[in-house]
Amino acid sequence: MIQVDGSLIVGTYDEADDEFTVQQVKHLTTETVLTKSQCEQLYDYLKKHEKEEGGQVVSLYDQLLIPLKENEIQLLVSDLGRVQQLYQS
């Protein structure tokens, strides 16, 4: 397992399962698994919308909403970019 301590997310990448487990987003603790596809979709969406005023909202478990300011979106995009590099092709 590879530990990732990003600016906004903390988690571990499991090489055997090719999955990233998000353990923390901002200040919130979670156990959310992101597949390569999910990570790419989230990255692409945030990258397209990172300059929008008002920020964005991401959800955990489709229930817990996490508001992100513009600068936080940029940090999360950077963190997800690091995670994407870990996934096997």
C-alpha positions as CSV (number, residue, x, y, z in Angstrom):
1,M,0.0,0.0,0.0
2,I,1.1,3.5,-0.8
3,Q,0.2,6.3,1.6
4,V,-0.9,9.6,0.0
5,D,-1.0,12.7,2.2
6,G,-2.3,15.4,-0.1
7,S,-3.4,19.0,0.6
8,L,-7.1,18.1,0.8
9,I,-7.2,14.3,0.8
10,V,-5.4,11.6,2.7
11,G,-5.6,7.9,1.8
12,T,-3.9,4.7,0.6
13,Y,-3.5,3.2,-2.8
14,D,-3.7,-0.6,-2.9
15,E,-1.6,-1.9,-5.7
16,A,-3.1,-5.4,-5.6
17,D,-6.7,-4.1,-6.1
18,D,-5.8,-1.0,-8.1
19,E,-8.0,1.1,-5.8
20,F,-7.5,4.3,-3.8
21,T,-9.2,4.5,-0.4
22,V,-9.9,8.0,0.7
23,Q,-9.5,8.2,4.5
24,Q,-9.9,12.0,4.9
25,V,-11.3,14.9,2.8
26,K,-10.6,18.3,4.3
27,H,-11.2,17.7,8.0
28,L,-13.7,14.9,7.6
29,T,-12.8,11.2,8.2
30,T,-14.2,8.7,5.7
31,E,-13.6,5.3,4.1
32,T,-14.4,5.8,0.4
33,V,-12.9,3.7,-2.3
34,L,-12.2,5.3,-5.7
35,T,-11.7,3.2,-8.7
36,K,-9.5,4.5,-11.5
37,S,-12.6,5.5,-13.5
38,Q,-14.2,7.3,-10.6
39,C,-11.0,9.2,-9.9
40,E,-10.6,10.2,-13.5
41,Q,-14.3,11.4,-13.7
42,L,-14.0,13.5,-10.5
43,Y,-10.6,14.9,-11.7
44,D,-12.0,15.8,-15.1
45,Y,-15.2,17.4,-13.7
46,L,-13.3,19.5,-11.2
47,K,-10.7,20.5,-13.7
48,K,-13.4,21.8,-16.1
49,H,-15.2,23.7,-13.3
50,E,-12.3,24.8,-11.1
51,K,-12.6,28.5,-12.1
52,E,-16.3,28.8,-11.5
53,E,-17.3,31.4,-8.9
54,G,-19.0,29.9,-5.8
55,G,-16.9,26.7,-5.8
56,Q,-18.2,23.2,-6.0
57,V,-19.8,20.6,-3.7
58,V,-18.6,17.0,-3.5
59,S,-20.5,14.3,-1.7
60,L,-19.4,11.3,0.4
61,Y,-21.8,8.4,0.5
62,D,-24.2,10.5,-1.6
63,Q,-25.3,12.0,1.7
64,L,-22.5,14.2,3.2
65,L,-22.0,17.4,1.2
66,I,-18.5,19.0,1.3
67,P,-18.4,22.6,-0.1
68,L,-15.1,23.5,-1.8
69,K,-13.9,27.0,-2.5
70,E,-12.0,27.7,-5.7
71,N,-8.6,27.4,-4.1
72,E,-9.7,24.1,-2.5
73,I,-10.8,22.8,-5.9
74,Q,-7.4,23.5,-7.3
75,L,-5.8,21.6,-4.3
76,L,-8.1,18.7,-4.8
77,V,-7.4,18.6,-8.5
78,S,-3.7,18.5,-7.7
79,D,-4.2,15.7,-5.1
80,L,-6.3,13.6,-7.6
81,G,-3.6,14.1,-10.2
82,R,-1.1,12.5,-7.9
83,V,-3.5,9.6,-7.2
84,Q,-4.1,9.1,-10.9
85,Q,-0.4,8.5,-11.4
86,L,-0.6,5.5,-9.1
87,Y,-3.3,3.6,-10.9
88,Q,-2.1,0.9,-13.2
89,S,-2.9,1.3,-16.9
